[in-house]
Amino acid sequence: MLALYQADILGEIYVQDAREWLIGRSTSDELRTFALELFEKTLTNVGDIDELLESVAENWHLSRMAAVDRALLRMAVSEMLYCKDTPPKVVINEVVELAKRYSTAASGAFVNGILDRIHKDHAEERG
């Protein structure tokens, strides 16, 4: 989430630094591989992810969302759609907890509502 947040805020120039940061922060090969794959999948598909988020987040443009919420939502959607091993409900629960911890007081409910709708509307894309 932090690497995606910083890449969002700082732009393309930060992407390689974010990769290196993820490699240095990971405590195991398995975690490092997963974190890098999720980071790359999210960045590769950010256009499609943002389009999906905009379509679900009624009356909320991505530019109006808190940057932490935007990073969390992008990461969660990427994991839900492109990482078939993690159950969507687990992704949603973990991201809601991160939103509560690192973002605004209302972010947990906001993130939960958007991700729950995406899960219900796009579950067939996982199959």
C-alpha positions in Angstrom: 0.0 0.0 0.0 2.7 2.4 0.9 4.6 1.9 -2.4 1.4 2.4 -4.4 0.6 5.5 -2.4 4.0 7.0 -3.0 4.0 6.0 -6.7 0.6 7.7 -7.0 1.7 10.9 -5.2 5.2 11.1 -6.8 4.4 9.7 -10.2 6.4 7.6 -12.6 9.7 8.8 -11.4 9.2 6.9 -8.1 8.2 3.5 -9.5 11.7 2.0 -9.6 12.4 3.4 -6.1 9.2 1.7 -4.9 10.3 -1.6 -6.4 13.6 -1.4 -4.6 11.9 -0.4 -1.4 9.6 -3.4 -1.6 12.6 -5.7 -2.2 14.4 -4.3 0.9 11.4 -4.3 3.2 10.2 -7.9 2.6 11.2 -10.4 5.2 10.8 -13.5 3.1 11.2 -14.5 -0.5 7.5 -15.5 -0.7 6.4 -12.1 0.7 8.8 -10.2 -1.5 7.5 -12.1 -4.6 3.9 -11.5 -3.7 4.4 -7.8 -2.9 6.2 -7.1 -6.2 3.7 -9.1 -8.2 0.8 -7.2 -6.7 2.6 -3.9 -7.1 3.3 -4.6 -10.8 -0.2 -6.0 -11.5 -1.7 -2.9 -9.9 0.4 -0.5 -11.9 0.0 -2.4 -15.2 -3.8 -2.4 -14.8 -4.3 0.9 -13.1 -6.3 2.3 -16.0 -8.8 -0.5 -15.9 -8.8 -0.5 -12.1 -9.5 3.2 -12.0 -12.3 2.9 -14.5 -13.9 0.2 -12.4 -13.5 2.2 -9.2 -15.0 5.3 -10.9 -18.0 3.3 -12.1 -18.7 1.9 -8.7 -17.9 4.9 -6.5 -21.0 6.9 -7.3 -20.5 10.7 -7.0 -16.8 10.1 -6.1 -14.1 10.8 -8.6 -10.7 9.2 -7.8 -9.1 12.7 -7.5 -11.5 13.5 -4.6 -10.6 10.4 -2.7 -8.0 10.4 0.1 -4.7 9.3 -1.5 -4.4 6.4 1.0 -8.0 5.2 0.2 -7.1 5.4 -3.5 -4.0 3.3 -3.0 -5.8 0.8 -0.9 -8.7 0.5 -3.3 -6.4 0.0 -6.3 -4.4 -2.6 -4.4 -7.5 -4.5 -3.3 -9.1 -4.5 -6.7 -5.9 -5.7 -8.3 -5.7 -8.5 -5.8 -9.3 -9.4 -6.1 -9.3 -9.6 -9.9 -5.7 -10.7 -10.7 -4.6 -12.8 -7.7 -6.8 -15.8 -7.7 -5.3 -17.4 -4.6 -6.7 -14.9 -2.1 -10.4 -15.1 -1.3 -12.1 -11.7 -1.9 -13.6 -11.5 1.5 -10.1 -11.8 3.0 -8.8 -9.0 0.8 -11.8 -6.8 1.7 -11.3 -7.5 5.5 -7.6 -6.8 5.4 -8.0 -3.6 3.4 -10.8 -2.3 5.5 -8.6 -2.7 8.6 -5.7 -0.9 6.8 -8.1 2.0 5.9 -9.3 2.3 9.5 -5.7 2.4 10.7 -4.0 4.6 8.1 -6.8 6.8 6.7 -9.8 8.8 7.9 -12.4 7.8 10.4 -14.9 7.2 7.6 -12.5 5.3 5.3 -13.2 1.8 6.6 -16.9 2.0 5.7 -16.2 3.8 2.4 -13.6 1.3 1.3 -15.8 -1.6 2.4 -18.8 -0.4 0.4 -16.8 0.0 -2.8 -15.0 -3.3 -2.5 -18.1 -5.2 -1.5 -19.9 -3.9 -4.6 -17.0 -4.8 -6.9 -16.9 -8.3 -5.4 -20.6 -8.8 -5.9 -20.7 -7.3 -9.4 -17.4 -8.8 -10.8 -17.1 -12.1 -9.0 -17.3 -14.0 -12.4 -14.0 -12.3 -13.5 -12.1 -14.3 -10.9 -13.3 -17.6 -12.1 
